[in-house]
């Protein structure tokens, strides 16, 4: 009897240990950072669009300015505002893919609805590929208004603002919208604006190593493609749209294309096409995760990308340092504006060591936990370096990403949210 009791107790203990081991294993798999991002994308599906996320801010923030300091200069880099999708084949391809399933009788009622929504998007986009939308203009108008209201002493009568843009039309029109808002606030401002070939090596520069990341074959792409084949299948969403998802050829590509059409809806006016509402939240997370990793490898401090992207920001960072030095010496305007693209802003942030953009990671899973593109460069993203000076001639700097304060890794703060310009300059020069 005692032996039976002992055997039973031992069996129960082993079972308990097995359950606990299973729980421990599950706990190791589920990372808190993953859960938080999942919740965030579920709450705001538009964030799954990553760099297509429409600018979310309507207010700005500034750390309390240390006593005796006044703003004397702003150096700015802004991404163009919201735009239509830049692919001239995406919509036609997606309609063709869904039409094929419709003709074979494989679309559900929801699938047919989504097909019609994609057709609506295709017609709405026709003739506007890559073009800045009216929403994009309003975004830059708003950023300019808030900059003027926050730092009115830098926009006095007769003050000169220098604005330079990438030669791509959506960047030029973003610059025009920004300048228009400044002139509305003070018609006596002098604004010199440029979109010249000579500025492209500053505003939109690629090193050979950065260009090579885009080319095939690349070692990181093999594992990436395998994982994305699984991540992009969107099986829960596919089961809602197709009677038999297994019959859909290259399901992962079809679902990825559909997501790309849907994520751009937020960036244009007058388009009622809620495609993202048909996606399962976990599928949206997986789609974002794969596309975010691709951005990270190309533009962040990725081990897989050998940090080639941030090295392309050298010219831009040098321009920021040199023009800030000249402005503080009294030789240039109080405000320098630059209008470019998300790629180059991402690289600049990483090169500057802005927290949230400078983490070093490897692989899709690790990258998604430390680097989220929708936080860094949504449409109309902007970085503002604002210099303050006191009567003793001390110069301090605060940096604002998307009009919110950010910190610089590896530099001691002069005061909360502020750094000595000489300390930052020394770090970046290295």
C-alpha positions as CSV (number, residue, x, y, z in Angstrom):
1,X,0.0,0.0,0.0
2,X,2.8,2.4,1.0
3,X,4.6,1.5,-2.3
4,X,1.5,2.3,-4.3
5,X,1.1,5.7,-2.5
6,X,4.8,6.5,-3.2
7,X,4.4,5.5,-6.9
8,X,1.3,7.6,-7.2
9,X,2.9,10.6,-5.5
10,X,6.0,10.3,-7.7
11,X,3.8,10.2,-10.8
12,X,1.9,13.3,-9.7
13,X,5.2,15.1,-9.0
14,X,6.5,14.2,-12.5
15,X,3.3,15.4,-14.0
16,X,3.5,18.6,-12.1
17,X,7.1,19.1,-13.1
18,X,6.1,18.5,-16.7
19,X,3.4,21.1,-16.5
20,X,5.6,23.6,-14.8
21,X,8.4,23.0,-17.4
22,X,5.8,23.5,-20.2
23,X,4.7,26.8,-18.5
24,X,8.3,27.9,-18.1
25,X,9.0,27.1,-21.8
26,X,5.9,29.1,-22.8
27,X,6.9,32.0,-20.6
28,X,10.3,32.2,-22.3
29,X,8.7,32.2,-25.7
30,X,6.2,35.0,-25.0
31,X,8.2,38.3,-24.7
32,X,6.5,41.2,-23.0
33,X,7.6,43.6,-25.7
34,X,5.9,41.4,-28.3
35,X,2.7,41.5,-26.4
36,X,2.8,45.3,-26.0
37,X,3.3,45.9,-29.7
38,X,0.6,43.4,-30.5
39,X,-1.9,45.3,-28.3
40,X,-0.8,48.6,-29.8
41,X,-1.4,47.4,-33.4
42,X,-4.7,45.8,-32.4
43,X,-5.8,49.1,-30.9
44,X,-4.6,51.1,-33.9
45,X,-4.4,48.9,-37.0
46,X,-3.0,51.8,-39.1
47,X,0.3,51.4,-37.3
48,X,0.7,48.1,-39.1
49,X,1.4,50.2,-42.1
50,X,4.8,51.2,-40.6
51,X,6.1,54.1,-42.7
52,X,2.6,54.6,-44.1
53,X,1.3,55.5,-40.7
54,X,-0.3,59.0,-41.0
55,X,1.3,61.6,-38.8
56,X,-0.5,61.2,-35.4
57,X,0.4,64.4,-33.6
58,X,-1.6,67.6,-33.3
59,X,0.3,69.0,-30.3
60,X,3.9,69.5,-29.5
61,X,6.0,69.2,-26.3
62,X,9.1,70.9,-25.0
63,X,11.1,70.1,-21.8
64,X,11.1,73.0,-19.3
65,X,13.8,75.4,-20.5
66,X,16.6,76.1,-18.0
67,X,16.4,79.6,-16.5
68,X,18.2,82.3,-18.5
69,X,18.2,80.4,-21.9
70,X,16.5,81.6,-25.0
71,X,16.1,79.9,-28.4
72,X,18.5,81.1,-31.1
73,X,18.4,78.5,-33.8
74,X,16.5,75.6,-35.3
75,X,17.9,72.9,-37.6
76,X,15.2,70.7,-39.1
77,X,14.7,67.6,-41.3
78,X,11.2,66.6,-42.3
79,X,9.9,63.7,-44.2
80,X,7.3,64.5,-46.9
81,X,3.7,64.3,-45.7
82,X,1.1,61.6,-46.4
83,X,1.0,60.4,-50.0
84,X,-0.7,58.0,-52.4
85,X,1.1,54.7,-52.7
86,X,4.3,54.9,-54.8
87,X,3.8,51.6,-56.7
88,X,2.3,52.0,-60.2
89,X,1.3,48.3,-60.3
90,X,0.2,47.4,-56.8
91,X,-3.5,48.1,-57.2
92,X,-3.9,46.5,-60.6
93,X,-1.9,43.4,-59.4
94,X,-4.1,43.0,-56.3
95,X,-7.4,43.4,-58.3
96,X,-6.1,40.8,-60.8
97,X,-5.2,38.4,-57.9
98,X,-8.6,38.8,-56.2
99,X,-10.5,38.6,-59.5
100,X,-9.0,35.3,-60.3
101,X,-10.4,33.9,-57.0
102,X,-13.8,35.5,-57.7
103,X,-14.0,33.9,-61.1
104,X,-13.2,30.5,-59.6
105,X,-15.9,31.0,-57.0
106,X,-13.4,31.1,-54.1
107,X,-14.3,34.5,-52.7
108,X,-16.6,34.7,-49.7
109,X,-19.0,37.6,-49.3
110,X,-16.4,39.5,-47.3
111,X,-13.9,38.7,-50.0
112,X,-16.2,40.1,-52.7
113,X,-16.6,43.3,-50.6
114,X,-12.8,43.6,-50.2
115,X,-12.4,43.2,-54.0
116,X,-14.7,46.1,-54.6
117,X,-12.9,48.2,-52.0
118,X,-9.6,47.5,-53.8
119,X,-11.1,48.5,-57.1
120,X,-12.3,51.8,-55.4
121,X,-8.7,52.4,-54.2
122,X,-7.4,51.7,-57.7
123,X,-9.6,54.3,-59.3
124,X,-8.9,56.8,-56.5
125,X,-5.1,56.3,-57.0
126,X,-5.1,56.5,-60.7
127,X,-3.0,59.4,-61.9
128,X,-1.7,60.1,-58.3
129,X,1.1,57.5,-57.8
130,X,3.5,58.8,-55.2
131,X,1.9,62.2,-55.1
132,X,1.5,64.2,-51.9
133,X,-2.1,64.2,-50.7
134,X,-4.0,67.2,-49.3
135,X,-3.6,65.5,-45.9
136,X,0.1,65.6,-46.4
137,X,0.0,69.3,-47.0
138,X,-2.1,69.8,-43.9
139,X,0.4,67.8,-41.8
140,X,3.2,70.1,-42.7
141,X,1.0,73.2,-42.3
142,X,0.3,72.0,-38.8
143,X,3.9,71.3,-37.9
144,X,4.9,74.8,-39.2
145,X,2.2,76.5,-37.2
146,X,3.2,74.8,-34.0
147,X,6.9,75.6,-34.6
148,X,6.0,79.2,-35.1
149,X,3.8,79.3,-32.0
150,X,6.5,77.6,-29.9
151,X,9.4,79.7,-31.0
152,X,8.0,83.0,-32.3
153,X,11.2,84.9,-31.5
154,X,12.9,83.0,-34.4
155,X,10.4,84.3,-36.9
156,X,10.5,88.1,-36.5
157,X,10.0,90.6,-39.3
158,X,12.8,90.4,-41.8
159,X,14.2,87.2,-40.4
160,X,15.4,84.7,-43.1
161,X,14.5,81.1,-43.3
162,X,16.4,78.7,-45.6
163,X,14.4,75.8,-46.9
164,X,15.8,73.0,-49.1
165,X,14.0,70.0,-50.5
166,X,14.7,66.8,-52.3
167,X,13.9,67.1,-56.0
168,X,11.0,64.7,-55.7
169,X,7.7,66.6,-56.1
170,X,6.1,65.4,-52.9
171,X,9.0,66.8,-50.9
172,X,8.9,70.2,-52.8
173,X,5.1,70.5,-52.2
174,X,5.7,69.6,-48.5
175,X,8.2,72.4,-48.3
176,X,5.7,74.8,-50.0
177,X,3.0,73.9,-47.5
178,X,5.4,74.4,-44.5
179,X,6.6,77.8,-45.9
180,X,3.1,78.9,-46.6
181,X,2.1,78.4,-43.0
182,X,5.1,80.4,-41.8
183,X,4.2,83.2,-44.1
184,X,0.6,83.2,-43.0
185,X,1.9,83.7,-39.4
186,X,4.3,86.5,-40.4
187,X,4.1,87.8,-44.0
188,X,7.3,89.8,-43.4
189,X,9.5,86.7,-43.2
190,X,12.0,86.1,-45.9
191,X,12.0,82.5,-47.0
192,X,14.6,81.2,-49.5
193,X,13.7,77.8,-50.8
194,X,15.7,75.4,-53.0
195,X,15.3,72.1,-54.7
196,X,18.7,71.7,-56.5
197,X,20.8,68.7,-57.6
198,X,23.7,69.8,-55.4
199,X,21.6,69.4,-52.2
200,X,20.7,65.7,-53.0
201,X,24.0,64.5,-51.7
202,X,23.0,66.0,-48.3
203,X,19.3,65.4,-48.2
204,X,19.1,62.0,-49.9
205,X,22.4,60.3,-50.0
206,X,23.3,56.6,-50.4
207,X,26.7,55.1,-49.9
208,X,27.6,52.1,-52.1
209,X,27.2,49.8,-49.1
210,X,23.7,51.2,-48.4
211,X,22.7,50.6,-52.0
212,X,24.0,47.1,-51.9
213,X,21.6,46.1,-49.1
214,X,18.7,46.5,-51.6
215,X,20.3,44.2,-54.1
216,X,20.1,40.4,-54.4
217,X,21.4,38.1,-53.2
218,X,22.0,39.2,-49.6
219,X,22.7,36.7,-46.8
220,X,19.9,38.2,-44.6
221,X,17.3,37.8,-47.3
222,X,17.2,34.0,-47.3
223,X,16.1,33.6,-43.7
224,X,13.9,36.7,-44.1
225,X,12.0,35.3,-47.1
226,X,11.4,32.0,-45.4
227,X,10.0,33.7,-42.3
228,X,7.9,36.1,-44.4
229,X,6.4,33.2,-46.4
230,X,4.9,32.2,-43.1
231,X,4.2,35.6,-41.5
232,X,2.4,36.9,-44.6
233,X,0.0,34.0,-45.1
234,X,-2.5,35.7,-42.8
235,X,-4.4,32.5,-42.4
236,X,-7.2,33.9,-40.1
237,X,-7.8,36.8,-42.5
238,X,-7.5,34.5,-45.5
239,X,-10.2,32.2,-44.1
240,X,-12.5,35.2,-43.9
241,X,-11.9,36.2,-47.5
242,X,-11.5,32.9,-49.3
243,X,-13.7,29.8,-49.2
244,X,-10.5,27.7,-49.5
245,X,-7.3,29.7,-48.9
246,X,-5.3,26.6,-49.9
247,X,-6.4,27.1,-53.5
248,X,-4.9,30.6,-53.6
249,X,-1.5,30.6,-55.3
250,X,1.2,32.5,-53.5
251,X,-1.2,33.3,-50.7
252,X,1.5,35.2,-48.8
253,X,2.0,37.6,-51.7
254,X,-1.7,38.1,-52.2
255,X,-2.3,39.0,-48.6
256,X,0.8,41.3,-48.5
257,X,-0.4,43.2,-51.5
258,X,-3.9,43.5,-50.0
259,X,-2.4,44.9,-46.8
260,X,-0.3,47.4,-48.8
261,X,-3.4,48.7,-50.5
262,X,-5.3,48.9,-47.3
263,X,-2.6,50.7,-45.3
264,X,-2.4,53.6,-47.7
265,X,-6.1,54.5,-47.3
266,X,-5.3,56.5,-44.1
267,X,-3.0,58.8,-46.1
268,X,-5.5,60.3,-48.6
269,X,-8.8,62.2,-48.3
270,X,-12.1,61.1,-49.7
271,X,-11.5,57.4,-49.8
272,X,-13.9,55.2,-47.9
273,X,-12.2,51.8,-48.1
274,X,-11.8,50.2,-44.7
275,X,-9.7,47.2,-45.9
276,X,-7.7,47.0,-42.7
277,X,-10.9,46.2,-40.7
278,X,-11.1,42.8,-42.4
279,X,-7.7,41.8,-41.1
280,X,-7.2,39.8,-38.0
281,X,-5.1,41.7,-35.4
282,X,-2.4,39.0,-35.2
283,X,-2.1,39.0,-39.0
284,X,-1.6,42.7,-39.0
285,X,1.1,42.3,-36.4
286,X,2.9,39.7,-38.5
287,X,2.7,41.8,-41.6
288,X,4.1,44.8,-39.8
289,X,6.8,42.7,-38.2
290,X,8.2,41.4,-41.5
291,X,8.1,44.8,-43.2
292,X,9.6,46.6,-40.2
293,X,12.5,44.2,-40.2
294,X,13.3,45.1,-43.8
295,X,13.3,48.8,-43.0
296,X,15.6,48.1,-40.0
297,X,18.1,46.1,-41.9
298,X,18.4,48.8,-44.6
299,X,18.3,51.9,-42.4
300,X,19.0,51.0,-38.7
301,X,22.0,49.7,-36.7
302,X,21.2,46.1,-37.8
303,X,23.8,43.4,-37.4
304,X,22.3,41.7,-40.5
305,X,22.7,45.0,-42.5
306,X,26.1,45.7,-41.0
307,X,24.9,49.2,-40.0
308,X,25.5,50.4,-43.6
309,X,22.4,52.6,-43.6
310,X,23.4,55.0,-40.8
311,X,26.8,55.5,-42.4
312,X,24.9,57.1,-45.3
313,X,23.8,59.9,-42.9
314,X,27.4,61.3,-42.6
315,X,26.8,64.1,-45.2
316,X,23.5,65.1,-43.6
317,X,24.9,65.1,-40.1
318,X,27.9,67.1,-41.2
319,X,25.6,69.6,-42.8
320,X,23.6,69.9,-39.6
321,X,26.8,70.4,-37.5
322,X,28.4,72.9,-39.9
323,X,25.3,75.0,-40.4
324,X,24.6,75.1,-36.7
325,X,28.1,76.3,-36.0
326,X,27.7,79.0,-38.7
327,X,24.4,80.1,-37.3
328,X,25.7,80.3,-33.8
329,X,28.5,82.5,-35.2
330,X,25.9,84.8,-36.6
331,X,26.6,83.9,-40.3
332,X,23.4,82.1,-41.3
333,X,19.6,82.3,-40.8
334,X,17.9,81.4,-37.5
335,X,16.0,78.5,-39.1
336,X,17.2,75.8,-41.5
337,X,14.6,73.5,-43.0
338,X,15.2,70.4,-45.0
339,X,12.5,68.2,-46.7
340,X,13.3,64.7,-47.7
341,X,12.3,61.1,-47.2
342,X,11.8,58.5,-44.4
343,X,14.9,56.5,-45.4
344,X,17.3,59.3,-44.7
345,X,15.6,60.5,-41.5
346,X,15.8,56.9,-40.2
347,X,19.5,56.7,-40.9
348,X,20.1,60.2,-39.4
349,X,18.4,59.2,-36.2
350,X,20.5,56.1,-35.8
351,X,23.7,57.9,-36.7
352,X,22.9,60.6,-34.1
353,X,22.2,57.8,-31.5
354,X,18.6,59.0,-30.8
355,X,17.1,56.6,-28.3
356,X,14.5,54.3,-29.9
357,X,16.3,54.3,-33.2
358,X,19.9,53.2,-32.3
359,X,19.5,49.7,-30.9
360,X,21.7,46.9,-32.4
361,X,19.8,43.7,-33.0
362,X,19.7,40.6,-35.3
363,X,16.8,38.8,-36.8
364,X,13.2,39.7,-37.2
365,X,12.0,38.9,-33.7
366,X,14.7,40.8,-31.9
367,X,14.5,43.8,-34.3
368,X,10.7,44.2,-33.8
369,X,11.2,44.6,-30.0
370,X,13.8,47.4,-30.2
371,X,12.9,49.3,-33.4
372,X,9.4,50.3,-34.6
373,X,9.2,52.2,-37.8
374,X,5.8,53.7,-37.1
375,X,7.3,55.5,-34.1
376,X,10.2,56.9,-36.0
377,X,9.1,58.0,-39.4
378,X,5.4,58.1,-40.0
379,X,4.3,60.4,-42.8
380,X,5.5,64.0,-42.2
381,X,7.9,62.8,-39.5
382,X,10.3,65.5,-38.5
383,X,13.4,66.1,-36.4
384,X,14.0,69.5,-34.8
385,X,17.3,70.4,-33.2
386,X,16.7,73.6,-31.2
387,X,19.6,75.6,-29.8
388,X,19.3,77.8,-26.7
389,X,21.8,80.4,-25.4
390,X,22.1,82.3,-22.2
391,X,23.8,85.7,-21.4
392,X,27.0,83.9,-20.5
393,X,27.2,82.4,-24.0
394,X,26.5,78.8,-23.0
395,X,24.7,76.9,-25.8
396,X,22.4,74.0,-25.1
397,X,20.3,71.8,-27.4
398,X,17.1,69.9,-27.2
399,X,16.0,67.4,-29.9
400,X,12.4,66.8,-30.8
401,X,11.3,63.8,-32.9
402,X,7.8,64.3,-34.3
403,X,7.6,67.3,-32.0
404,X,8.2,65.2,-28.9
405,X,11.4,65.3,-26.8
406,X,14.0,62.5,-27.4
407,X,17.2,61.6,-25.7
408,X,20.7,61.0,-27.1
409,X,22.5,57.9,-25.9
410,X,26.0,58.2,-24.5
411,X,25.8,62.0,-23.7
412,X,25.3,63.5,-20.3
413,X,22.4,65.9,-20.1
414,X,23.1,69.6,-19.2
415,X,19.5,69.7,-17.8
416,X,16.6,67.3,-18.2
417,X,16.0,67.1,-22.0
418,X,18.9,69.4,-22.9
419,X,22.5,68.8,-23.9
420,X,25.6,71.0,-24.2
421,X,26.0,71.8,-27.9
422,X,29.8,71.2,-27.6
423,X,29.2,67.7,-26.1
424,X,26.8,66.7,-28.9
425,X,29.1,68.2,-31.5
426,X,32.0,66.3,-30.2
427,X,30.1,63.0,-30.1
428,X,28.7,63.4,-33.6
429,X,32.1,64.5,-35.1
430,X,33.6,61.2,-33.9
